[in-house]
Amino acid sequence: MSISRYSRAALLASTTLSLALISAAVSAQEATQPVAADSPATMLDEIIVSAGKEKVAIDTPQAVTSVSQEQIEAAQASTLGEILDAVPGITTINADNALGQSINIRGIGSALGSGENRNIIQVDGVTSYFEMYRAGSFFFDSELLKEVEVLRGPAASTLFSAGALGGVVSARTKDASDLLEGDDKLAVRTKVMWDSNGNGARSTVTVAARPLENLELLVNLNYGRDGDYEGADGADLGNSRMTDLSGLAKLKYSFGADNDQSLTASYFNVNKSGYGLYDQTTFSPGFGYADQTTSEQQALLAYENAFSGNDLLDVKAQVSWSQTKRDLDDITFRAGPGAPLGTEAEYVYNNWQAKLENTSEFRLSEGVQTYFTYGVEGKYQERLNPRLNPDGSSTPGSSSHPEGETHTLGVFGQAEFVIHDRLTLIPGMRVDHSRLKPGTGVALRKDLDETAYSPKLAAIYELTNWLNVFGSVAHTERMPVLDEVFSGDGFTDLGKEKSNNLEAGLGLKFNDVLLENDSLRFKVTGFYNSIDNYLYSSRDHATGKTITTAIDEARIKGIELEAGYSSDSWYGNLGASVTRGDNLSDDEYLDSVAADNLFLSVGYKITDYNLDVSWRSDLYAEQDRVNDADDASPGYALHSARLAWKPEDGFLAGSEVRASVTNIFDQKHTAHLSETEGKGRSFKLSLAKTF
């Protein structure tokens, strides 16, 4: 049996098993009771932090997955790809390379594509995803994060961006309260981790303090180094040797009646440096090598006021500055007598953002609870790219990555009507206005102004205590980005990208299915996106310049499945994704669709010894739905095992020992959409202690 058939057979078998368990549960009980407070939880039971009524993932009218602090720790994650690999429908491109990662959600996004406003990544509510030239789009340290929430599909566009066709990845940094328990005034957590593949090592120190009852302080420092990692059979892949240095400082002061107001100030800086290929996206040696430092920093000031006793006011406001920057020195690339990339270069993305929103809660009538969230958001981005020439002069920008400015102003409103605790209706509307201004080096001096509208209607209905059905209809309008308007030293205006989108699914939840106090969760989501004027950038081989073109009509459709089981001892998760993308205008495939995939994990908790052991299998089907046979990718399977020991008594109480083996069978593989071979077998060990 080929790996493609093997993957499909595994998907069918896993789905059949899940449905069999569901059928057994239905036969055993007409309806189940809500999960007890101390019941074990699955990923679909994670609380979703969003506007409106607080809810868990399985009770949302769209595909939402929350990756918790414990799950990030269990994965021993050091990159975004290792955090998101448990989320169906999302693929991290070049997942093993911290400097070349991009994301793909439901077939949206590629290593070199203009997807920064189709897929949104935010850290503490601040957009932090801007495509660099020949590098990745997101640079972060997982040790700063406590939770990552993934909202797949355009229904998320109301609160985030009118063009968010793919979805949103919303990450939150750690707080002092995550470490402080009860009346603790001080807590210190230390952690070290080692990775055999590349002989990587990391160390972390986090200090949380509560010097006053209403004042919290957190400081986090991280240092790491990585060597060149190896592929299967010990093949030296190179280009991953670097040093990491990152830190987070956060201060929160609470005041007012019942401490219903808070003021939070935070700052983080992530710095990655090393010598390697200039091109961190396609890993082409044709662009030469360079000493490079990539940094991402963010300063944030946030104010919240719950207005205790007033349900009509719950105000949140924040202002921020962030910068993504790549410094390159001693660039080796030469073409002819000159140095087109310069001998030194900077790619600088300065971003200022401000957001004000309020949520009102009231009853329209008996049995109809209403939440209304509305606000305004402004963003300004400045992109700079000075290049130092051999003669000492400076050249601004690049014809394929021009300098420029982006001004965006958005207003949004979303209501949530909860009718008799059974039916929830969520209408929403967002209007964004954008102005793009060319920077130095762009020949044609012209601004582009666009206004985009994104209405939606989502609904979820609780048919029984164990079954809900949900769906949404949404329209998105995506405004072009700098690369699409000013590339090629000119000006291109092909208009907005528009899509009409449908999503539907069902969720099932049962308790006491196989064992006492266990839980089974199952959610399946289907989606259909019809896209007009699908913009993309490509190289014009006749002129050697980058140009923007559009597919008149494109279609993306697919299905995602999530399931989770948890008991006092056994637990497991299953996820699967099947996506199809078509260029209907040219009768071709869209080349940004990931391979069909499925993951299945099973674990067992030996409670008497505080041990947790688990096994995970990731199956990827062959991706042969490509326009060029050379772009096809074979299927493959990866397997990993984990062990965690968290003693609760004695002098080791508060400690964590984690060990894992990834790619156990040393399978050679290259993920579809990625340009470099994946890691071979790797052993990881981490030790942590909280004082």
N, C-alpha and C positions, 0 to 999 in steps of 0.2 A: 504493500500500500504506500503510495507517495505521501510526502509530508503534507501536501495540500489536502488530500483525501483524509489523511490522519487527523488533521486539524478540524476538518468539517465533521468527521465522525465523532471526535471528542466533544465538539460543540453540541452535536445532536444528542450524544449520550448524557452530557451534563445537564442539558435542558430537560431531557426526559426524566432524569433522576430528580431534578427539582420539582417538576410537575407531579411526579409520583408521590413525593413527600407532601406536596400540597394536597393532592387528592386524599392521601391518608389522613391528613389533618382535618379536611372537611368532613370526612366520614366519621371521624372521632368526635367532632364537636361542631355544632351548628354555628357558633360564634365564640370567639375567645375574649378573655378579659384583657384590659390594658396591661402592658408590661409593668411589673412591680418595680418600685424604686431601686431595689437592689438586684434586679435581674441583669444578666449579662447582655451586652449590646453588640450589634453589628455595625458596619460602616453606614448602613441605611438608617440607623437609629441616631446618628450624630445630629446634634442641634445645628441648624442652618442659621447663620447670622445675616439677616437681611431685613428689608423693610416689612412692616406689617406684623401679623401675629407670629410669635415664635413657634417654629415647627421643626420637625425632624425631616431628614432627607427624603424618606419614603412618602411623606405627606405633602410634597411640593409638586406643582403642576408642570415640572420640567425635569430633565435629567441633571441632578445635582449630586456631587460627591464631596464629602469633607474628609480630608486626611488629617488626623489628629496628631498631637505631640507624641503620643505613645507609638503611633504607626510610623512616624518619621524616625523615631529612635530605633524601632524594631528593624527598619530597613537599613539602618546604619548609613543613611543617605548623606552624600557629600555633594551631589549635584541635583538640579531640578528634575532631571530625567529619572533619578532613583526615587524621588518623592512621588512623581506622577505616574509611575508605571503600574499602579494599582487602580487606575481610573480608566474605564473603557471609553473609547472614542477620542482619546487624546494621545498624540505621539510626540515625543521629544526627538527632534532631528539632531543627529550627532550626540546622542545622549551621554556618551562616555567622555566627551571633550568639554571641559568647563568653559572654554573660550569660544566655542563655535556652535552653541546650542540655539535652536529656534524651536517653535512649537507649531504643531498642526492639530487642529480640532475639527473633527468630522470632514476631513478632506480639504480644509482651508489652512494654507500656510505652507511655505517651502523654504529651503535654505537661502535662496536668493530672491524670493518673492516679496512683493510689497504687501505684507499682511499685518502691519503694526496697528491698524485701526479696524481690522477684521477680527483679530484676536486681541483681547485686552489682558494685560497682566498688571496687577496693582499690588503694592505693598503698603499696608495700613491706609488704604484708600487713595494712594497716590500712584498714578499711572507710571509704569517703569518698564516700558517695552518699546524700544526704538531701534530700528534696524541699522546696524553699522555696515560700513563697507568692508566686505571680505572678512566678516567676523560674525559672531552670534548676535542675539537680541536681548539676552537677559543674563546678568552676572550677579550671583548672590551666594551667600553662605547659609547652608541649611541650619547651622547651629544658632542662627538668629531667629528662626521661625518657630512658632508654636502651633500653627494650623495653616492649612492650605485648602481653600474651597474652590471647586471647579464647577462652574455653571455652563453647561453645554447648550449651544443653540441660540438663536436670535431673540428669544423671549427675555434674555438678560439685558437687551439693548436699552431699555427704558432708563435704568438707573446708571448706566455706564457709558454708552456711546451709541449714536444712531446707526453706526455701521458695523456693530459687533455681530456679524453674521456667524462666525465660528463659536464664540462664547467668551467667557471671562475666567481668568485664574486670579483669585483674590487671596493673598497671603497676609498673615498677621504676625508681627514680631512679638517676642516674649514680654511679659509684664512681671513686675516684682511679685505680684500676688500669686503667680504660678508656682513660686517657690516657698513663699511664706505661708505658714499654717497657723491657724488659731491666733494666739497673741504673740507669735514670733516677732522679734525685732530685727533679727539678722539670720540670713541663710546663705551658705556658700556651696556651690556645686562645681566640682572639677571633673574633667573627662579627658581621656586619652584614647586614640583610636589608631590602629595600624592596618594597612592593606598590603597584602603580599605582592599583588600585581603592580609593579612600579615602586615597591617598597615605600609606599606613602605613609605619612604619619601626621596626626593632628592632635592638638591639645586645646582645651577650652577651660576657662574660668569664668563663672557667673556669680556675681554678688548681688543679693537682694536685701534691702534694708527698709525698715519702717521706723525712722527716728521719732516721728510724731504719729499720733493716731490717724491723722488724715493726710500724711505725706509718705509717698513710696518712691524708692529709688532703685534702679537696676543698672548694673554695669556688666557688660559681657565682652570678653576678649578671646580671640581665636587665632591660632597660628598653625599653619600646615605646610607641608612640602610633598611634592609628588615627583617621582621619576617617570621615565618613559614607560608606559604600560605595554603589555604584550597581548597579542592575539592568540588564537589557538595554536597549539604545538610550539609555543615559545617564540613565535614570530615577533620581532621587535617592530612595533608600529611607530614609535617615535612621536615627537611633537606634543607630548603631554607633560614635559618636565616644567615645573613652575613652583613658585612659592606663594602661599596665601597669607594674608594678614587682614583681619576684619575686627570690627568692634561695634557695639551698640550701647548707647547711654539713653536712659529714659527716666523722666521725672514726672510724677503725677501728684497733683494737689487737689483734694476734695474739700468742698465747703458748702455752705448754705443749709437750708432746712433739710434735715435728714441726709445731709451730704449729697443732695441731688444735683450739685454742680461739680464739675471737675475741669481742671486745666492740665493738659499734658504736653510736655515738650520732649522731643526725641531726636536723636541723630545717629546715623550709622554710616560706616564707611567700609566698603569691601574692596580689597586691593589684590590683584593677581598679577604676578610678574614672572618673566622667563624669556628664554631665547627659543624661537621656533619659526615655523612658516608664517609668512605674511598673511597668506590666505588660510584662515581658520574655518572657512565654510566648505570649500570643495577640496581643500588640502592639496592644491596644485603647487608643485615646486616651481612652476613657471613664474610666480610672483616673487620668488626669492625668500630670504629669511630676514629677521630683524630682532633686535632686543625690544621687548614690548611689555608695557604695563597697562593693564585694564582695570579701571576703578569705577565703582558705583557708590554714590553717596546721596544721602537724603536728610534734610532737616525739616521737621514738622512741628507745628504748633496747633493744638486742637482744643476746642472748648465744647462742653456738653452741659445742657441744663434740662433736666427731666421735668421741671416745674411741678414739684410734688403737690398733688391735690388738684392739678389742672390737666385734664386729659386732652385738651386741645393743643397743648404745647409740649413738645419734646424736641428741643433744638440741638442740632449738631453743626459745628462750624470748624473749618480748618484751612490753614494756609501752609504752603510748602514750597521748598526749592529742592530740586534734585539735579544731579549731573551724572551722566555716563560719559566716560572719557577713555580713549585709547591713545597712548603715546608709543611711537615707534622710532627707534634710533638705529643707526648703522644699517639702513635698508640696503640689501644686496642687489635688488632688481635693477638691471640696466637694459635699455633698449636703444640701440644706436648710440649716438654721441651723448645723449642726455640721460636723465633719470626721471621718467614720467611720474613715478611715485614719490620722488624726492629722496634725499638722503636721510631726512627726518620728516616725520609727519605727525599731526594730531587730528583726532576725530573727537569733537566736543559737542555734547548735546546738553544744553542748559534748559531746564524746564521749571516754570513757575506755575503753580496751580492754587486755586481757591474754590471752596465749595461751602454752600450754606443750604441746609435742608431742615425741614420740620415734619413731624408726624403727628397727626391729630387722630384721636380715638373717640368714637361716639356711636350711639345707637340710632339707626334710622327708624326702627320700629322694634316691637317685641320679637326677639329671636333673630334680629339682623344686626350683627356687630360690624362696625366699619372702621377701617384704618385708611388714612389718606396721607401719603408721603409726597412732598413736593419740594422743589428747590431750584437753585441756579448754580452753575459751575463754569468757571473760566480757566483757560489754559493758554500758556504762551511757551513756545519752544523755539530756541535759537540753535541752529546747527552751524558749526564752524569746522573748516578742514584746511588749515594752513599747511603748506608743504615747503620745506627748505630745499632749494636747488643747489647743485654743486658750486655754482658761482656766487652763492651767498644770497641770492634773491629769493623771494617767497612767492608761491603760486597759490591762489585761493581755490579751494574746492576741487571737484573732479567732474568731468562731463557726465559720468554715470552715478555720481553721488554729490550733487551740487549743494553749496551752502544756501541757507535760506531761513525764513521765519514762518511759523505757523501760529495763527491766532484763532482760538476757538471759544465760543460762548454757547452754552447750552442751558435750556430750561426743561424741566421734567415734572411729571406728575403721575403717580400710580395709586390707585385705590384698591382696597381689598375688602370685599363684602363676604362675611362669614354668616351663612344663612342656616340657622338651627343646627349649627355645628356639623352639618352634613355637606352642604354645597358651598364652595368658595369660588367667587368670581374675582378676577384680577385684570381690570382694564388699565391701560397705561399709554402715555404719549411722551415722546421726547422730540425736541426741536433743537438742532445744532446749527450754528452758523460758523463758517470757517473762512479765513483769509490766508492765502499763501503768498509770501513775498519772496522774490528771488534775492539771493545773496550775491556777494562779490564774485565775479567770474562768470556769471550767467549773461550771455550776450543780449538776449531780448528782455528788456525791462518791462515786465507786465505782471500785475497782481491777478490772482484768481479768487473770486468770491463765490461761495456756494452755501446753500441752506438745505439741510436734510431733515426729513421727517420720519419718525419711527413709531407708528401706533401698534398696539397689540391687545389681544384679549386671551387670557388663560383661565382655565377652570379645572377644578378637581371635585369629584363627588364621591362621598363615602357610601357605597352601595350597602355594605355591611361593616361590622367591626373588623373584618379581615380582608375586605376587598375595596379598592378605590379605582376609579378610572379618571383619566385626566387628558387634557389636550390644550393646544394653543394655536392661534393664528397670529402671525406677525409680519409686518412689512419693514424692511430696513432700506436705508439709503446711505451708501458709503461715499464720502467725499474723497477725492484723490489726495495723495500724499506728495511730499516734495519730489521724490524720485520720479514719480509718474508725470509731473507737470514740467519740470525744468531739466530733466536729463537730456543729454545731447546738446547742451549749450543753448537750447531754444525754449520754446513754450508749446505745450501740448494741452489742449482742452477737449477731452472726449466726453465730458459730462459725468454725471454721477453713476455709480453702480447701484442697481436696484434689485431687490429680491422680495419674493412673496413666499412665505414659509408656513408649513403645517407640521405639527408635532402631536403625537397621541400615544397613550400607553396605559398600563395598569400596574398597580402595586398590590402585593399580597403580604399579609403579616399574620403569623400564628405563634402561639406560645404553647408550652407543654406538648410538643409534637412527638419527640422520641424519648426524651428524658424529662424528669421533673425540672421545672424552672428553666427550660431552654426556650430559644426563640428562632424562628425561621422567617427570613425576609426575602422577597423576590420582586424585582421591578424590571419591566421591559418597556423600551421607548422606541418608537418609529418616527422618522423625520423625512421631510421632503422639502427641498429648497429649489425654487425656480428663479434663476438669476439672469438679469438682463444687463448688457454692457459690462461684462466681467473683465476688469482691467488687469493687465499684466505687463511686465517689462521684459524685454529681450534685447539681444545684441544684433544690430544690423551689420552683417558681415560685409556689405558693400561699402559702408562708410566707417565701420569700426566703432560706431557710437551706439549707446543704449537708447532704445526707443520704447514708447508706450503704445500698445495696441489694445484692442478689446475684442472679446468674444461676444457676439450679439446675443446668444442665448446659451446658457449652460444649466445643467441640472445636477444636483447632488442629493442622494437619498441613502437611507440606511436604517439599521436597527442596532440597538444596544441592549445588553442584558446585564443585570447585576443581581447577585444573590448572596445572602449571608446566613450562616448558622452559628449559634453560640449557645453553649451550656456551661455548667460549672467546670467541666473538664475539656470537652471537645469544642472546636470552633473551625470555621472555614469560610472562604470567600470565593466567589466566582464572578468573572467579568468577561464579556465578549463583545466584539464590535465587527460589524460588516457594513462597509460603505462603498457606494458606487458613484462615480462622477463622470459626466459626459459633456463634451463640447458638441452641442446639438447643431450648431451652425455649420461646422466642418465635418460632422459625423466622425468625431474622434473621441478618445478618452481624455479626461482631465488628468494631467500628469502629477497632481498634488495629492493623490489619494493613497493612504497607507494600506498595507496588506491586511487582510482579515486576520484577526487574532483573538486568542482566548487565554485567560490565565485561571488557574485553579490552585488554591492553597488550602492546606489542612493542617491543623495544629492540635496539640494536646497539652493541658496544664497539669503537671504533677504537683498538686497543691501542698502535699505534705512536705515537699522539699523546695517549694517556691521555684520550680523549674517550668519552663515553657519551651516546647520543641515544635518545629513546624517544617513543612515541605511545600515547595511551590514549583509549579510547572507553567512555563509560558510557551504557547504554541503559535507559530506564525505561518500562515498559508503562503503558497507561491503567489506572487503578484505578477501576472502576465497580461493584465489589462493595461497595456502600454502601447504607445504609437510607434516606438522604436524597439525592436527586439533586444537591443543592447541594454535597454533600461529595465528589463525584467529582473526580478529577484526571486531566487529559490526559497522554498519554505524551510523552516528549521524549528527546533525545539530546544529550550533552555530550562535547566532545572537548578534549584538552589535549596539549601537547608539552613535553618536558623536554630539557635539555642539561646535562651535567656535565663539568667539566675538572679533573683532579687530577694536576698535574705531579709527577713523582717525582725530577727532577734539577734542579740549579741552585739559585739563591736562592729560587725559588718552590716548592721541595720542601716538602711538608706543607701546601700551600694547596689550597683547594677553591673553584671558581667554579661556581655553579649558576644556571641561568636557566630559566624556564618561562612558558608561556602557558596559562591555564585558560579554559574556555568560549570557545574560539577563534572560534566563529561567533556569539558574543553571543546565545545562545539564551535567550529568556525562559522562565522555568520557576519553578514552586513545587512543591517536593517534597511528596508526599502525607504527611500527618500534621503538616507544618510550617505555620506561620501567616504566614510572610512570604516574599516573592519571593527567589529565590536571586541570587547575585552575577552580574553580567554579566562581560564579558571582563576579564581581569586579567593584567598582566605582573608577574612576580616575579624579583628578582635578589638573590642572596646571595653573600657573600664570606667565607671563613673561612681562618684560618691557625693552625697549631699550631707552637709554638716548643719 
